């Protein structure tokens, strides 16, 4: 049974090591969050077996929310069958977004929804 907990992760710092993956799975298994949210990047593959953070969440019946800052990130999230997408436009301030990759939140959301 899942809890009412939802957890947000910064991808590059949370899953950059094997211990990060172990911690992520521990959280999924023992805390049973309803949803997890990832950004920067939102989709990450395990080095050893190629499973994604999306697949691992779904194995524990946890919804996966991808926060994206560009159309290419949105396409990657859709390819990995995320449950929801948060669009963060370039005006949101940093987090590795470069203007040439992103657009304003409203413009990005409009493009992603198509």
GUFIBA-675418 format. One record per atom (N, C-alpha, C): residue in one letter; residue number from 0; chain; atom name; x, y negated, z. Coordinates in steps of 0.001 Angstrom, whole numbers, plus 524288, in hexadecimal, padded with zeros to 5 digits. Atoms other than C-alpha are relative to their C-alpha. Example, Ala and Ser with C-alpha at 12.3 -4.5 7.8 and 13.67 -1.06 7.14 Angstrom:
- type, seq, mol, atom, east, north, up
- A, 0, A, N, 8037A, 804A6, 80000 $
- A, 0, A, CA, 8300C, 81194, 81E78 $
- A, 0, A, C, 80384, 7FB50, 80000 $
- S, 1, A, N, 7FCCC, 804A6, 7FFC4 $
- S, 1, A, CA, 83566, 80424, 81BE4 $
- S, 1, A, C, 7FCFE, 7FBBE, 802DA $
This chain:
- type, seq, mol, atom, east, north, up
- X, 0, A, N, 80350, 8049F, 80000 $
- X, 0, A, CA, 80000, 80000, 80000 $
- X, 0, A, C, 80378, 7FB29, 80000 $
- X, 1, A, N, 7FCCF, 804B7, 80039 $
- X, 1, A, CA, 80584, 7F2C4, 7FC50 $
- X, 1, A, C, 7FE54, 7FC27, 80438 $
- X, 2, A, N, 80119, 80421, 7FC3C $
- X, 2, A, CA, 80670, 7E765, 805A4 $
- X, 2, A, C, 7FE57, 7FB1F, 7FD04 $
- X, 3, A, N, 80161, 804ED, 80283 $
- X, 3, A, CA, 80214, 7D97B, 802E9 $
- X, 3, A, C, 804D5, 7FCCA, 7FE95 $
- X, 4, A, N, 7FB14, 8029C, 800EE $
- X, 4, A, CA, 8105A, 7D5E3, 8014B $
- X, 4, A, C, 8013A, 7FF8A, 7FA30 $
- X, 5, A, N, 7FDB6, 800C7, 8052D $
- X, 5, A, CA, 815DB, 7D020, 7F4C4 $
- X, 5, A, C, 80567, 7FDAF, 800E0 $
- X, 6, A, N, 7FA99, 801A8, 7FF38 $
- X, 6, A, CA, 82471, 7CDBA, 7F340 $
- X, 6, A, C, 80234, 7FDE4, 7FAEF $
- X, 7, A, N, 7FD5D, 80245, 8047D $
- X, 7, A, CA, 82BF6, 7C4EB, 7E9F3 $
- X, 7, A, C, 805DA, 800E6, 8004E $
- X, 8, A, N, 7FA67, 7FEE7, 80047 $
- X, 8, A, CA, 839CF, 7C825, 7E58C $
- X, 8, A, C, 8028C, 7FCA6, 7FBCF $
- X, 9, A, N, 7FCAD, 80233, 8040F $
- X, 9, A, CA, 8447A, 7C0E4, 7DE4D $
- X, 9, A, C, 8031A, 804A2, 7FDE5 $
- X, 10, A, N, 7FDFF, 7FB27, 8022C $
- X, 10, A, CA, 848AB, 7CBC3, 7D52F $
- X, 10, A, C, 805DC, 800B3, 8002D $
- X, 11, A, N, 7FA61, 7FF3A, 80075 $
- X, 11, A, CA, 85723, 7C945, 7D32C $
- X, 11, A, C, 80293, 800CC, 8054C $
- X, 12, A, N, 7FD90, 7FF42, 7FADF $
- X, 12, A, CA, 859FA, 7C8AF, 7E1C3 $
- X, 12, A, C, 7FDBC, 804B8, 802D5 $
- X, 13, A, N, 8027C, 7FBA4, 7FD3C $
- X, 13, A, CA, 85064, 7D327, 7E647 $
- X, 13, A, C, 801AC, 80553, 7FE00 $
- X, 14, A, N, 7FEF7, 7FADC, 8024A $
- X, 14, A, CA, 853C5, 7DE22, 7DCE4 $
- X, 14, A, C, 80535, 8004B, 7FD20 $
- X, 15, A, N, 7FAF1, 80012, 802B5 $
- X, 15, A, CA, 861D4, 7DB4B, 7D911 $
- X, 15, A, C, 803A6, 8045D, 801D1 $
- X, 16, A, N, 7FCB8, 7FBC9, 7FDF6 $
- X, 16, A, CA, 86734, 7E6C3, 7E0F6 $
- X, 16, A, C, 7FCB0, 804E6, 800DA $
- X, 17, A, N, 802F3, 7FB3C, 7FEB7 $
- X, 17, A, CA, 8636E, 7F4F4, 7E364 $
- X, 17, A, C, 7FD17, 7FF87, 8053E $
- X, 18, A, N, 802B3, 800B8, 7FB02 $
- X, 18, A, CA, 8602B, 7F125, 7F172 $
- X, 18, A, C, 7FB19, 7FCB0, 7FF5F $
- X, 19, A, N, 8049B, 80330, 80105 $
- X, 19, A, CA, 856CB, 7E6E7, 7EC3E $
- X, 19, A, C, 7FB76, 8035D, 7FE1C $
- X, 20, A, N, 8040B, 7FC76, 801F2 $
- X, 20, A, CA, 84F5C, 7F197, 7E4FF $
- X, 20, A, C, 7FDEA, 8036C, 8045F $
- X, 21, A, N, 801AF, 7FCCF, 7FB8E $
- X, 21, A, CA, 84F1B, 7FA0B, 7F13B $
- X, 21, A, C, 7FC80, 7FCD8, 803A2 $
- X, 22, A, N, 8032B, 8036A, 7FCA7 $
- X, 22, A, CA, 849E2, 7EE93, 7F92E $
- X, 22, A, C, 7FAA6, 7FF02, 7FD8B $
- X, 23, A, N, 804E6, 800F0, 802CC $
- X, 23, A, CA, 83F8E, 7EBC2, 7EED3 $
- X, 23, A, C, 7FC65, 804BD, 8007C $
- X, 24, A, N, 80339, 7FB50, 7FF89 $
- X, 24, A, CA, 83AE4, 7F9D9, 7EEE8 $
- X, 24, A, C, 7FE39, 800DD, 805A5 $
- X, 25, A, N, 80176, 7FF85, 7FA7D $
- X, 25, A, CA, 83AF2, 7FA01, 7FDCD $
- X, 25, A, C, 7FB4E, 7FC7D, 80132 $
- X, 26, A, N, 80450, 803AD, 7FF2A $
- X, 26, A, CA, 8322C, 7EE04, 7FDF7 $
- X, 26, A, C, 7FAFB, 80214, 7FD8D $
- X, 27, A, N, 8049B, 7FDE5, 802AA $
- X, 27, A, CA, 828F3, 7F41B, 7F405 $
- X, 27, A, C, 7FDBD, 804AA, 802F3 $
- X, 28, A, N, 801B1, 7FB2E, 7FD77 $
- X, 28, A, CA, 82861, 80100, 7FB51 $
- X, 28, A, C, 7FDD8, 7FF14, 8057B $
- X, 29, A, N, 8015D, 80084, 7FA7C $
- X, 29, A, CA, 8276A, 7FC4B, 80955 $
- X, 29, A, C, 7FC55, 7FB72, 80137 $
- X, 30, A, N, 8035D, 80486, 7FEFF $
- X, 30, A, CA, 82081, 7EF22, 8085A $
- X, 30, A, C, 7FB44, 7FFCA, 7FC69 $
- X, 31, A, N, 8046E, 7FF77, 80395 $
- X, 31, A, CA, 8177E, 7F280, 7FCE3 $
- X, 31, A, C, 7FD79, 7FAC6, 7FE88 $
- X, 32, A, N, 80263, 804FE, 80183 $
- X, 32, A, CA, 815A1, 7E49A, 7F7C1 $
- X, 32, A, C, 7FBFE, 800BE, 7FB9D $
- X, 33, A, N, 803C8, 7FFE2, 80454 $
- X, 33, A, CA, 809E8, 7E21C, 7EEFB $
- X, 33, A, C, 8028B, 7FE4C, 7FAF5 $
- X, 34, A, N, 7FD7A, 8021B, 804B1 $
- X, 34, A, CA, 812AC, 7DAA2, 7E5B3 $
- X, 34, A, C, 8058C, 7FE46, 80143 $
- X, 35, A, N, 7FAD5, 8025F, 7FFCB $
- X, 35, A, CA, 820B1, 7D6D9, 7E329 $
- X, 35, A, C, 8006D, 7FC51, 7FB5A $
- X, 36, A, N, 7FF3A, 803E2, 80413 $
- X, 36, A, CA, 824FB, 7CB38, 7DB25 $
- X, 36, A, C, 805D3, 7FF45, 7FF47 $
- X, 37, A, N, 7FA76, 800AC, 8013A $
- X, 37, A, CA, 83223, 7C9DA, 7D450 $
- X, 37, A, C, 800C5, 7FB76, 7FC42 $
- X, 38, A, N, 7FE6A, 80446, 8036A $
- X, 38, A, CA, 838F5, 7BE71, 7CDCC $
- X, 38, A, C, 805F4, 7FFDC, 7FFDC $
- X, 39, A, N, 7FA6B, 8011C, 800CE $
- X, 39, A, CA, 84695, 7BBB8, 7C87D $
- X, 39, A, C, 8037C, 804BB, 800BA $
- X, 40, A, N, 8041F, 7FEE4, 803D1 $
- X, 40, A, CA, 845B5, 7C572, 7C233 $
- X, 40, A, C, 7FB8A, 80309, 80289 $
- X, 41, A, N, 8047D, 7FD26, 7FDDF $
- X, 41, A, CA, 8387D, 7CBAA, 7C40B $
- X, 41, A, C, 8004E, 805D7, 7FEF2 $
- X, 42, A, N, 7FF97, 7FA74, 80160 $
- X, 42, A, CA, 83B9A, 7D8A3, 7BD58 $
- X, 42, A, C, 805B6, 801A6, 80075 $
- X, 43, A, N, 7FAB1, 7FE21, 7FF1F $
- X, 43, A, CA, 84787, 7E033, 7C1D8 $
- X, 43, A, C, 80004, 805ED, 7FF7F $
- X, 44, A, N, 7FF6F, 7FA58, 8009D $
- X, 44, A, CA, 84C16, 7EDD8, 7BE18 $
- X, 44, A, C, 8043C, 80206, 803A1 $
- X, 45, A, N, 7FC04, 7FD7B, 7FCC6 $
- X, 45, A, CA, 85351, 7F6EC, 7C75A $
- X, 45, A, C, 80460, 801EC, 7FC8E $
- X, 46, A, N, 7FB6C, 7FE4D, 802FB $
- X, 46, A, CA, 8610C, 7F9E7, 7C2BE $
- X, 46, A, C, 80027, 805EC, 7FF5F $
- X, 47, A, N, 7FF31, 7FA58, 80014 $
- X, 47, A, CA, 8609A, 8085E, 7C625 $
- X, 47, A, C, 7FBDE, 80309, 7FCF3 $
- X, 48, A, N, 803FC, 7FCD9, 802AA $
- X, 48, A, CA, 8538F, 80CCD, 7C072 $
- X, 48, A, C, 7FC8B, 7FCF1, 7FC3C $
- X, 49, A, N, 802EE, 8031D, 803C1 $
- X, 49, A, CA, 84E08, 80190, 7B87F $
- X, 49, A, C, 7FA74, 7FE98, 8019A $
- X, 50, A, N, 80539, 80184, 7FE24 $
- X, 50, A, CA, 8419D, 80066, 7C0A5 $
- X, 50, A, C, 7FFEE, 7FA29, 80119 $
- X, 51, A, N, 80079, 8059A, 7FEF8 $
- X, 51, A, CA, 83C99, 7F295, 7C1E8 $
- X, 51, A, C, 7FD9F, 7FF10, 8055F $
- X, 52, A, N, 8027A, 80189, 7FB18 $
- X, 52, A, CA, 8385A, 7EB54, 7CDFE $
- X, 52, A, C, 7FA0A, 8003A, 7FF86 $
- X, 53, A, N, 805A8, 7FF83, 800E6 $
- X, 53, A, CA, 82AB8, 7EB7D, 7C7ED $
- X, 53, A, C, 7FE51, 805B3, 800DB $
- X, 54, A, N, 8014B, 7FA74, 7FF6B $
- X, 54, A, CA, 82A96, 7FA5F, 7C6F1 $
- X, 54, A, C, 80020, 801A7, 805B7 $
- X, 55, A, N, 7FF89, 7FE85, 7FA8A $
- X, 55, A, CA, 82F2F, 7FBC5, 7D4F3 $
- X, 55, A, C, 7FB6B, 7FDE8, 8032C $
- X, 56, A, N, 8048B, 80231, 7FD47 $
- X, 56, A, CA, 82478, 7F2B1, 7D9E4 $
- X, 56, A, C, 7FB26, 8033C, 7FED1 $
- X, 57, A, N, 804A2, 7FCFF, 8018B $
- X, 57, A, CA, 81A32, 7FA2E, 7D240 $
- X, 57, A, C, 7FFFD, 8057F, 80248 $
- X, 58, A, N, 7FFB4, 7FAD8, 7FD84 $
- X, 58, A, CA, 81F1E, 80716, 7D7DC $
- X, 58, A, C, 7FDBA, 7FFE3, 8058D $
- X, 59, A, N, 80228, 8009E, 7FAB6 $
- X, 59, A, CA, 81ACC, 801CB, 7E51F $
- X, 59, A, C, 7FABE, 7FD2A, 7FFEA $
- X, 60, A, N, 80520, 80283, 800AB $
- X, 60, A, CA, 80DE8, 7FC5D, 7DFDB $
- X, 60, A, C, 80005, 7FA4B, 8019C $
- X, 61, A, N, 7FF6F, 80589, 7FEDF $
- X, 61, A, CA, 812D0, 7EE86, 7E188 $
- X, 61, A, C, 7FF85, 7FCF3, 7FAEA $
- X, 62, A, N, 8007A, 8035C, 80496 $
- X, 62, A, CA, 80EBD, 7E40A, 7D7DE $
- X, 62, A, C, 80516, 7FCF8, 7FF3D $
- X, 63, A, N, 7FB2B, 802C3, 80142 $
- X, 63, A, CA, 819EC, 7DD2D, 7D0EC $
- X, 63, A, C, 7FEB8, 7FAEB, 7FD3A $
- X, 64, A, N, 800CC, 80533, 80248 $
- X, 64, A, CA, 819C1, 7CE94, 7CE03 $
- X, 64, A, C, 8054C, 7FE01, 7FE27 $
- X, 65, A, N, 7FB2F, 80216, 8023F $
- X, 65, A, CA, 82434, 7C92C, 7C4F2 $
- X, 65, A, C, 7FF78, 7FA1A, 7FF68 $
- X, 66, A, N, 7FFE0, 805A6, 800C7 $
- X, 66, A, CA, 82782, 7BAC4, 7C5A9 $
- X, 66, A, C, 803C8, 7FEF0, 7FB8D $
- X, 67, A, N, 7FCDD, 800D4, 804B5 $
- X, 67, A, CA, 82C9B, 7B64C, 7B86F $
- X, 67, A, C, 8008E, 7FA30, 7FED6 $
- X, 68, A, N, 7FEFD, 80567, 80170 $
- X, 68, A, CA, 8326B, 7A9DB, 7B316 $
- X, 68, A, C, 8008D, 7FF30, 7FA2F $
- X, 69, A, N, 7FF97, 80078, 805B2 $
- X, 69, A, CA, 83272, 7ACAD, 7A488 $
- X, 69, A, C, 7FCA4, 80437, 7FD74 $
- X, 70, A, N, 80302, 7FC19, 802E7 $
- X, 70, A, CA, 82B21, 7B42B, 79A17 $
- X, 70, A, C, 802EF, 8052E, 7FFB8 $
- X, 71, A, N, 7FD19, 7FB0E, 80045 $
- X, 71, A, CA, 83616, 7BE22, 798F8 $
- X, 71, A, C, 7FF85, 802FF, 80521 $
- X, 72, A, N, 800C7, 7FD60, 7FAFB $
- X, 72, A, CA, 834EE, 7C10D, 7A787 $
- X, 72, A, C, 7FA75, 80220, 80074 $
- X, 73, A, N, 80576, 7FE36, 7FFDB $
- X, 73, A, CA, 82625, 7C21B, 7A625 $
- X, 73, A, C, 7FF59, 804ED, 7FCB3 $
- X, 74, A, N, 80059, 7FB5C, 8035E $
- X, 74, A, CA, 8277F, 7CBBF, 79ADC $
- X, 74, A, C, 80270, 804C0, 802A2 $
- X, 75, A, N, 7FD69, 7FBBE, 7FD2D $
- X, 75, A, CA, 830F0, 7D3F4, 7A2F2 $
- X, 75, A, C, 7FC74, 80203, 80466 $
- X, 76, A, N, 8038A, 7FE7C, 7FBC0 $
- X, 76, A, CA, 8275F, 7D3E9, 7AE5F $
- X, 76, A, C, 7FB5C, 80321, 7FDEE $
- X, 77, A, N, 80470, 7FD41, 80262 $
- X, 77, A, CA, 81C13, 7D813, 7A5A7 $
- X, 77, A, C, 801AE, 8056F, 7FE36 $
- X, 78, A, N, 7FDEA, 7FAF9, 801C5 $
- X, 78, A, CA, 8247B, 7E2E5, 79FD5 $
- X, 78, A, C, 8006E, 803E5, 80487 $
- X, 79, A, N, 7FF5F, 7FCA5, 7FB67 $
- X, 79, A, CA, 826C3, 7E82A, 7AD91 $
- X, 79, A, C, 7FAEE, 800BD, 80312 $
- X, 80, A, N, 80533, 7FF13, 7FDC4 $
- X, 80, A, CA, 8181F, 7E7F5, 7B0AC $
- X, 80, A, C, 7FF52, 7FDD6, 80584 $
- X, 81, A, N, 800E0, 80290, 7FAFD $
- X, 81, A, CA, 81832, 7DE4C, 7BBDB $
- X, 81, A, C, 7FA1F, 7FF2D, 800BF $
- X, 82, A, N, 8058B, 800B1, 7FED4 $
- X, 82, A, CA, 80B37, 7DBF2, 7C291 $
- X, 82, A, C, 7FE31, 7FA5F, 7FF74 $
- X, 83, A, N, 80157, 8058E, 8008C $
- X, 83, A, CA, 80BB2, 7CD14, 7C208 $
- X, 83, A, C, 804FC, 7FCFB, 7FEC3 $
- X, 84, A, N, 7FB9E, 8036D, 80159 $
- X, 84, A, CA, 81454, 7C219, 7BD1D $
- X, 84, A, C, 7FF08, 7FAA2, 8024F $
- X, 85, A, N, 7FFFE, 80574, 7FE47 $
- X, 85, A, CA, 81768, 7B521, 7C3A6 $
- X, 85, A, C, 8036A, 7FD10, 7FC25 $
- X, 86, A, N, 7FCF2, 80345, 80387 $
- X, 86, A, CA, 81BD6, 7AABF, 7BA00 $
- X, 86, A, C, 80245, 7FB71, 8030F $
- X, 87, A, N, 7FD65, 8046E, 7FD88 $
- X, 87, A, CA, 825DE, 7A132, 7BF4F $
- X, 87, A, C, 80285, 7FCC9, 7FBC3 $
- X, 88, A, N, 7FDE5, 80369, 80406 $
- X, 88, A, CA, 828A1, 795E3, 7B654 $
- X, 88, A, C, 80533, 7FDA3, 8018B $
- X, 89, A, N, 7FACD, 8022D, 7FF21 $
- X, 89, A, CA, 83592, 78F0B, 7B4F4 $
- X, 89, A, C, 7FFE5, 7FB68, 803CA $
- X, 90, A, N, 80049, 80460, 7FC5A $
- X, 90, A, CA, 830AA, 7839A, 7BD21 $
- X, 90, A, C, 7FFDC, 801C4, 805B1 $
- X, 91, A, N, 80052, 7FDF3, 7FAA8 $
- X, 91, A, CA, 8300B, 78C91, 7C914 $
- X, 91, A, C, 80527, 7FF7F, 802F7 $
- X, 92, A, N, 7FB30, 8014B, 7FD54 $
- X, 92, A, CA, 83E30, 7898E, 7CC08 $
- X, 92, A, C, 803D5, 80463, 800CE $
- X, 93, A, N, 7FB8A, 7FC91, 7FF3D $
- X, 93, A, CA, 84995, 7926C, 7C9C3 $
- X, 93, A, C, 7FEF0, 805BF, 7FF9D $
- X, 94, A, N, 80041, 7FA4A, 7FFDE $
- X, 94, A, CA, 84A6C, 7A0C3, 7CD31 $
- X, 94, A, C, 8021C, 8025E, 7FAFB $
- X, 95, A, N, 7FD77, 7FDC8, 80498 $
- X, 95, A, CA, 85317, 7A2DE, 7C163 $
- X, 95, A, C, 7FD47, 7FEE5, 7FADD $
- X, 96, A, N, 802BA, 80119, 804EC $
- X, 96, A, CA, 84946, 79DEE, 7B770 $
- X, 96, A, C, 802D3, 7FBB1, 7FD05 $
- X, 97, A, N, 7FDCA, 80405, 8035E $
- X, 97, A, CA, 84ED7, 7966B, 7AC1C $
- X, 97, A, C, 7FBA0, 7FE11, 7FC75 $
- X, 98, A, N, 80433, 8025A, 80318 $
- X, 98, A, CA, 8463B, 78D32, 7A47C $
- X, 98, A, C, 7FF3C, 802B7, 7FABF $
- X, 99, A, N, 8009D, 7FD8C, 80528 $
- X, 99, A, CA, 8491B, 7941E, 7979F $
- X, 99, A, C, 7FD3D, 80548, 80056 $
- X, 100, A, N, 802A9, 7FB01, 7FF5F $
- X, 100, A, CA, 84379, 7A0C4, 79D40 $
- X, 100, A, C, 7FA56, 7FF5F, 801AA $
- X, 101, A, N, 80537, 8008E, 7FDD4 $
- X, 101, A, CA, 83770, 79B56, 7A3A2 $
- X, 101, A, C, 7FD39, 7FB3A, 7FDFC $
- X, 102, A, N, 80313, 80491, 8013F $
- X, 102, A, CA, 82CCB, 79186, 7A1FE $
- X, 102, A, C, 7FCDE, 7FEBA, 804E1 $
- X, 103, A, N, 8030E, 80165, 7FB67 $
- X, 103, A, CA, 82341, 78AF6, 7AB23 $
- X, 103, A, C, 7FC73, 80487, 80190 $
- X, 104, A, N, 80340, 7FBBD, 7FE00 $
- X, 104, A, CA, 81AC0, 793AD, 7B382 $
- X, 104, A, C, 7FB19, 800C8, 7FCB0 $
- X, 105, A, N, 804DE, 7FF94, 802F3 $
- X, 105, A, CA, 80E48, 790A9, 7AC0A $
- X, 105, A, C, 800F9, 80211, 7FA74 $
- X, 106, A, N, 7FEC6, 7FE1F, 80546 $
- X, 106, A, CA, 8149D, 792C4, 79EBB $
- X, 106, A, C, 8019B, 805C7, 8001F $
- X, 107, A, N, 7FE58, 7FA8B, 7FF85 $
- X, 107, A, CA, 81B0A, 79F65, 7A328 $
- X, 107, A, C, 7FB5E, 80387, 80126 $
- X, 108, A, N, 8049B, 7FCDB, 7FEB0 $
- X, 108, A, CA, 80E71, 7A484, 7A944 $
- X, 108, A, C, 7FC80, 800AE, 7FB33 $
- X, 109, A, N, 8032A, 7FFA7, 804BC $
- X, 109, A, CA, 8073F, 7A17D, 79CAA $
- X, 109, A, C, 80246, 803E2, 7FC27 $
- X, 110, A, N, 7FD67, 7FC55, 80395 $
- X, 110, A, CA, 81141, 7A902, 794A1 $
- X, 110, A, C, 7FF97, 805A0, 801FC $
- X, 111, A, N, 80013, 7FABE, 7FDBC $
- X, 111, A, CA, 81196, 7B4A4, 79DF4 $
- X, 111, A, C, 7FA8F, 80260, 7FFBD $
- X, 112, A, N, 80558, 7FDE8, 7FFDD $
- X, 112, A, CA, 802D6, 7B5E3, 79E5F $
- X, 112, A, C, 7FE1A, 801EA, 7FAAE $
- X, 113, A, N, 801AF, 7FE6E, 80544 $
- X, 113, A, CA, 8021A, 7B80C, 78FA1 $
- X, 113, A, C, 8012A, 80589, 7FEF0 $
